[in-house]
Amino acid sequence: MEIESEAKVSTPVYVPYATLISSLENLRTHGIPGTGKIDKSIWDTQSGAIQGQLLIAFRFLGLIDDQNRVLPALPLLVKATPEERKALLKKIIEEKYKSVVSLDLKTISQGQLEEAIRGLNVSGSTLVRAIRFFVKACQECGIPISKRVSERVRGPISMTPRKHKPSNGVRRQSEDPHTPPSSTPSARTLEDKLLEKFPPFDPSWPDALKTKWFEGFDRLMKSSLGDAGK
């Protein structure tokens, strides 16, 4: 449908950076299908939600087209060593996030980064996750970014509050200091908390250990986000 087609082209990446790397390692291990097309079943150990988000990520980064056909950038990323992959991803991030990278990332504020990513047509909890991906990608690929935001990626990203005037002089519930804070898109997701406890991936590990790591990572994501895909 028209809305779905637009999402395929314009929605930025909002899966965790580690999940994107895991999806590329999966293709490195099992190969890119000879049909030249990518479908959800390639990542059959992931939840349906994550599978769909990976396809969106691949489209946005220019790895597949809107018909899920493989584009030249994907085989290069899949075959690359970890260091080569970072250099390739850096170029892709700088191109696909051109409007964001064109800002002074070294001194950018949290609110300014939020507005720039929102300009890529995301909002709410998706915006929070898109910011997390972008910041992590910058850190991993060597794109300098302000400590104002890079240090906060380890914890919850607070969305810039929008002020609302009470229409009748009565304080809104969220303004009452005695009222417990309600759940907002800035709240840390279960996924974020689980990822912090998962051991970091080390490219120097033996292949057998790498395989166990990815299997464990896939099980973690599937168990924590499985309900989202139903």
Backbone hydrogen bonds in HBPLUS format (Angstrom, degrees):
<---DONOR---> <-ACCEPTOR-->    atom                        ^
c    i                          cat <-CA-CA->   ^        H-A-AA   ^      H-
h    n   atom  resd res      DA  || num        DHA   H-A  angle D-A-AA Bond
n    s   type  num  typ     dist DA aas  dist angle  dist       angle   num
A0005-SER N   A0001-MET O   2.93 MM   4  6.11 158.7  1.97 155.9 162.1     1
A0006-GLU N   A0002-GLU O   3.06 MM   4  6.30 155.0  2.13 148.6 154.5     2
A0007-ALA N   A0003-ILE O   3.05 MM   4  6.31 153.9  2.12 146.1 153.1     3
A0008-LYS N   A0004-GLU O   3.00 MM   4  6.28 146.5  2.11 146.3 155.3     4
A0009-VAL N   A0006-GLU O   3.14 MM   3  5.34 128.3  2.42  98.2 110.8     5
A0010-SER N   A0006-GLU O   2.95 MM   4  6.10 168.6  1.97 160.0 162.9     6
A0011-THR N   A0007-ALA O   3.22 MM   4  5.22 161.4  2.25 130.3 133.9     7
A0019-THR N   A0016-PRO O   2.97 MM   3  5.21 126.6  2.26 102.3 116.4     8
A0020-LEU N   A0016-PRO O   3.18 MM   4  6.64 152.1  2.26 152.1 159.6     9
A0021-ILE N   A0017-TYR O   3.06 MM   4  6.42 162.5  2.09 155.6 159.8    10
A0022-SER N   A0018-ALA O   2.90 MM   4  6.06 153.9  1.97 142.0 149.8    11
A0023-SER N   A0019-THR O   2.95 MM   4  6.18 149.0  2.05 144.3 152.0    12
A0024-LEU N   A0020-LEU O   3.13 MM   4  6.48 147.0  2.24 145.8 154.4    13
A0025-GLU N   A0021-ILE O   2.94 MM   4  6.23 153.3  2.01 149.8 157.6    14
A0026-ASN N   A0022-SER O   2.93 MM   4  6.15 145.3  2.05 143.1 152.6    15
A0027-LEU N   A0023-SER O   3.29 MM   4  6.56 152.1  2.37 136.7 142.5    16
A0028-ARG N   A0024-LEU O   2.92 MM   4  6.22 143.4  2.06 140.2 151.5    17
A0029-THR N   A0025-GLU O   2.87 MM   4  6.10 151.1  1.96 146.9 153.7    18
A0030-HIS N   A0026-ASN O   2.93 MM   4  6.11 168.8  1.95 153.7 156.6    19
A0031-GLY N   A0027-LEU O   2.65 MM   4  4.80 135.4  1.84 127.1 136.9    20
A0036-GLY N   A0033-PRO O   2.98 MM   3  5.74 166.2  2.00 120.5 125.1    21
A0070-VAL N   A0036-GLY O   2.79 MM  34  5.38 167.5  1.80 144.7 148.2    22
A0038-ILE N   A0068-ASN O   2.88 MM  30  5.44 159.2  1.92 156.0 162.3    23
A0042-ILE N   A0039-ASP O   3.20 MM   3  6.06 168.3  2.21 124.8 128.3    24
A0043-TRP N   A0040-LYS O   3.02 MM   3  5.98 152.0  2.10 129.4 133.3    25
A0046-GLN N   A0043-TRP O   2.97 MM   3  5.64 164.2  2.00 122.2 127.4    26
A0051-GLN N   A0047-SER O   2.99 MM   4  6.24 161.3  2.03 154.8 160.5    27
A0052-GLY N   A0048-GLY O   3.09 MM   4  6.30 161.1  2.13 146.7 150.6    28
A0053-GLN N   A0049-ALA O   3.01 MM   4  6.27 153.6  2.08 145.5 153.5    29
A0054-LEU N   A0050-ILE O   2.86 MM   4  6.08 144.8  1.98 150.2 159.1    30
A0055-LEU N   A0051-GLN O   3.21 MM   4  6.55 153.5  2.28 145.4 151.6    31
A0056-ILE N   A0052-GLY O   3.10 MM   4  6.42 155.8  2.16 145.4 152.0    32
A0057-ALA N   A0053-GLN O   2.91 MM   4  6.11 154.0  1.98 141.1 148.5    33
A0058-PHE N   A0054-LEU O   2.85 MM   4  6.09 160.5  1.89 151.9 156.5    34
A0059-ARG N   A0055-LEU O   3.00 MM   4  6.22 154.3  2.06 145.9 152.6    35
A0060-PHE N   A0056-ILE O   2.96 MM   4  6.20 168.0  1.98 153.5 156.6    36
A0061-LEU N   A0057-ALA O   3.01 MM   4  6.15 159.6  2.05 151.7 157.0    37
A0063-LEU N   A0058-PHE O   2.77 MM   5  4.97 161.1  1.80 163.6 159.8    38
A0062-GLY N   A0059-ARG O   3.06 MM   3  5.15 155.6  2.12 104.0 111.5    39
A0071-LEU N   A0063-LEU O   2.88 MM   8  5.19 166.7  1.90 139.6 135.2    40
A0065-ASP N   A0069-ARG O   2.94 MM   4  5.38 147.0  2.05 139.1 148.7    41
A0068-ASN N   A0065-ASP O   2.90 MM   3  5.15 154.7  1.96 119.6 120.2    42
A0074-LEU N   A0071-LEU O   3.06 MM   3  5.96 150.1  2.15 131.2 137.0    43
A0077-LEU N   A0073-ALA O   3.18 MM   4  6.44 155.5  2.25 148.4 154.4    44
A0077-LEU N   A0074-LEU O   3.07 MM   3  5.22 115.9  2.49 102.3 117.2    45
A0078-VAL N   A0074-LEU O   2.95 MM   4  6.18 162.6  1.98 161.1 166.5    46
A0079-LYS N   A0075-PRO O   3.02 MM   4  6.08 162.7  2.05 148.2 151.7    47
A0080-ALA N   A0076-LEU O   3.14 MM   4  6.01 133.3  2.36 137.3 148.4    48
A0085-ARG N   A0081-THR O   2.76 MM   4  5.88 155.8  1.82 159.6 167.2    49
A0086-LYS N   A0082-PRO O   3.14 MM   4  6.36 149.8  2.23 140.4 147.2    50
A0087-ALA N   A0083-GLU O   3.26 MM   4  6.58 156.9  2.31 146.3 151.3    51
A0088-LEU N   A0084-GLU O   3.00 MM   4  6.30 155.7  2.06 148.9 155.8    52
A0089-LEU N   A0085-ARG O   2.78 MM   4  5.98 163.4  1.81 154.3 159.2    53
A0090-LYS N   A0086-LYS O   2.88 MM   4  6.01 147.9  1.98 143.0 151.9    54
A0091-LYS N   A0087-ALA O   3.33 MM   4  6.62 158.0  2.38 143.4 146.7    55
A0092-ILE N   A0088-LEU O   3.10 MM   4  6.42 156.2  2.16 146.1 153.2    56
A0093-ILE N   A0089-LEU O   2.76 MM   4  5.95 168.1  1.77 159.2 161.7    57
A0094-GLU N   A0090-LYS O   2.95 MM   4  6.11 165.0  1.97 150.4 154.8    58
A0095-GLU N   A0091-LYS O   3.05 MM   4  6.21 140.5  2.21 138.2 148.3    59
A0095-GLU N   A0092-ILE O   3.17 MM   3  5.14 124.6  2.49  93.6 107.7    60
A0096-LYS N   A0092-ILE O   2.80 MM   4  5.97 178.5  1.80 163.8 164.1    61
A0097-TYR N   A0093-ILE O   2.88 MM   4  5.60 151.2  1.96 146.4 152.7    62
A0100-VAL N   A0097-TYR O   2.86 MM   3  5.33 135.5  2.06 112.1 125.1    63
A0101-VAL N   A0097-TYR O   2.80 MM   4  5.99 170.0  1.81 165.1 168.5    64
A0102-SER N   A0098-LYS O   2.91 MM   4  5.81 142.7  2.05 144.3 152.5    65
A0103-LEU N   A0100-VAL O   3.10 MM   3  5.66 159.1  2.14 112.6 119.0    66
A0105-LEU N   A0103-LEU O   2.96 MM   2  5.66 118.0  2.35 112.9  95.8    67
A0107-THR N   A0104-ASP O   3.12 MM   3  5.83 153.3  2.20 118.1 124.6    68
A0108-ILE N   A0104-ASP O   3.00 MM   4  5.85 113.8  2.45 143.4 160.4    69
A0146-SER N   A0105-LEU O   2.59 MM  41  5.81 140.8  1.74 156.0 146.0    70
A0113-LEU N   A0109-SER O   3.01 MM   4  6.26 160.4  2.05 152.5 157.5    71
A0114-GLU N   A0110-GLN O   2.93 MM   4  6.11 157.1  1.99 147.0 154.1    72
A0115-GLU N   A0111-GLY O   3.00 MM   4  6.24 158.2  2.05 145.7 150.5    73
A0116-ALA N   A0112-GLN O   3.00 MM   4  6.22 154.0  2.07 144.1 151.3    74
A0117-ILE N   A0113-LEU O   2.94 MM   4  6.19 163.4  1.97 156.8 159.9    75
A0118-ARG N   A0114-GLU O   2.87 MM   4  6.00 154.5  1.93 146.8 155.1    76
A0119-GLY N   A0115-GLU O   3.04 MM   4  6.21 136.2  2.24 136.5 147.0    77
A0120-LEU N   A0117-ILE O   2.93 MM   3  5.39 161.4  1.96 112.8 118.9    78
A0121-ASN N   A0118-ARG O   3.00 MM   3  5.60 139.2  2.17 124.9 125.1    79
A0127-LEU N   A0123-SER O   3.20 MM   4  4.57 146.2  2.32 101.2 105.4    80
A0127-LEU N   A0124-GLY O   3.08 MM   3  5.35 125.9  2.39 101.8 114.8    81
A0128-VAL N   A0124-GLY O   3.32 MM   4  6.78 153.2  2.40 146.1 152.8    82
A0129-ARG N   A0125-SER O   3.15 MM   4  6.43 161.1  2.18 147.7 151.7    83
A0130-ALA N   A0126-THR O   2.85 MM   4  6.01 147.6  1.95 144.9 154.7    84
A0131-ILE N   A0127-LEU O   2.93 MM   4  6.14 153.4  2.00 151.5 157.4    85
A0132-ARG N   A0128-VAL O   3.09 MM   4  6.36 157.4  2.14 144.0 150.2    86
A0133-PHE N   A0129-ARG O   3.00 MM   4  6.26 159.3  2.04 146.0 150.7    87
A0134-PHE N   A0130-ALA O   3.05 MM   4  6.24 169.8  2.06 147.7 150.4    88
A0135-VAL N   A0131-ILE O   2.96 MM   4  6.13 172.4  1.96 160.1 161.6    89
A0136-LYS N   A0132-ARG O   2.99 MM   4  6.08 166.5  2.01 150.5 154.8    90
A0137-ALA N   A0133-PHE O   2.79 MM   4  5.93 159.6  1.83 156.6 162.9    91
A0138-CYS N   A0134-PHE O   2.94 MM   4  6.17 155.7  2.00 148.4 154.7    92
A0139-GLN N   A0135-VAL O   3.01 MM   4  6.28 160.1  2.05 149.2 154.4    93
A0140-GLU N   A0136-LYS O   2.90 MM   4  6.11 163.5  1.93 153.7 157.8    94
A0141-CYS N   A0137-ALA O   2.86 MM   4  5.83 152.5  1.94 147.5 154.7    95
A0142-GLY N   A0138-CYS O   3.05 MM   4  5.82 118.5  2.44 141.3 150.7    96
A0143-ILE N   A0138-CYS O   2.88 MM   5  4.59 156.7  1.94 139.3 141.8    97
A0149-VAL N   A0146-SER O   3.13 MM   3  5.76 149.3  2.23 110.8 117.4    98
A0150-SER N   A0146-SER O   2.93 MM   4  6.14 170.7  1.94 153.4 156.3    99
A0151-GLU N   A0147-LYS O   3.23 MM   4  5.42 163.7  2.26 124.3 128.7   100
A0152-ARG N   A0149-VAL O   3.13 MM   3  5.17 134.4  2.34  97.3 110.1   101
A0155-GLY N   A0152-ARG O   3.01 MM   3  5.35 144.6  2.13 106.6 116.6   102
A0175-GLU N   A0172-ARG O   2.89 MM   3  5.31 148.8  1.99 111.5 121.4   103
A0176-ASP N   A0173-GLN O   3.13 MM   3  5.37 158.4  2.18 107.9 114.6   104
A0179-THR N   A0176-ASP O   2.98 MM   3  5.38 164.3  2.01 116.6 121.6   105
A0187-ALA N   A0184-THR O   3.03 MM   3  5.65 166.4  2.05 120.9 125.2   106
A0193-LYS N   A0189-THR O   3.24 MM   4  6.63 160.3  2.28 152.5 156.7   107
A0194-LEU N   A0190-LEU O   2.98 MM   4  6.22 160.3  2.02 154.5 159.8   108
A0195-LEU N   A0191-GLU O   2.95 MM   4  6.12 158.4  2.00 152.8 158.8   109
A0196-GLU N   A0192-ASP O   3.21 MM   4  6.44 146.3  2.33 144.3 151.7   110
A0197-LYS N   A0194-LEU O   3.10 MM   3  5.38 134.7  2.32 103.1 114.8   111
A0198-PHE N   A0195-LEU O   3.19 MM   3  5.10 144.9  2.32  96.0 106.2   112
A0205-TRP N   A0202-ASP O   3.04 MM   3  5.76 170.4  2.05 127.2 129.4   113
A0209-LEU N   A0206-PRO O   3.05 MM   3  5.39 119.4  2.43 105.3 119.5   114
A0210-LYS N   A0206-PRO O   2.97 MM   4  6.29 156.2  2.03 154.6 162.4   115
A0211-THR N   A0207-ASP O   2.92 MM   4  6.15 159.1  1.96 150.3 155.1   116
A0212-LYS N   A0208-ALA O   3.13 MM   4  6.43 156.9  2.19 143.0 148.6   117
A0213-TRP N   A0209-LEU O   2.93 MM   4  6.18 153.9  2.00 146.8 154.2   118
A0214-PHE N   A0210-LYS O   2.96 MM   4  6.30 164.3  1.99 157.9 160.4   119
A0215-GLU N   A0211-THR O   2.95 MM   4  6.16 155.5  2.01 148.5 155.9   120
A0216-GLY N   A0212-LYS O   2.88 MM   4  6.06 159.3  1.93 147.3 153.2   121
A0217-PHE N   A0213-TRP O   2.79 MM   4  6.03 155.7  1.85 150.3 157.9   122
A0218-ASP N   A0214-PHE O   2.86 MM   4  5.98 161.6  1.89 146.2 150.9   123
A0219-ARG N   A0215-GLU O   2.99 MM   4  6.23 158.2  2.04 145.8 151.7   124
A0220-LEU N   A0216-GLY O   2.95 MM   4  6.16 154.3  2.02 145.6 152.9   125
A0221-MET N   A0217-PHE O   2.98 MM   4  6.28 164.5  2.00 156.0 158.6   126
A0222-LYS N   A0218-ASP O   2.89 MM   4  6.03 157.3  1.94 148.2 155.3   127
A0223-SER N   A0219-ARG O   2.91 MM   4  5.99 160.1  1.95 148.3 153.4   128
A0224-SER N   A0220-LEU O   3.01 MM   4  6.12 151.2  2.09 146.1 153.9   129
A0225-LEU N   A0221-MET O   2.93 MM   4  5.81 148.7  2.03 143.5 150.6   130
A0226-GLY N   A0222-LYS O   2.79 MM   4  4.89 118.4  2.18 133.6 140.5   131
A0228-ALA N   A0225-LEU O   2.91 MM   3  5.43 139.0  2.08 112.9 124.6   132
A0229-GLY N   A0226-GLY O   3.19 MM   3  5.70 146.0  2.31 109.2 117.7   133
A0230-LYS N   A0227-ASP O   3.24 MM   3  5.39 159.6  2.28 103.9 110.1   134
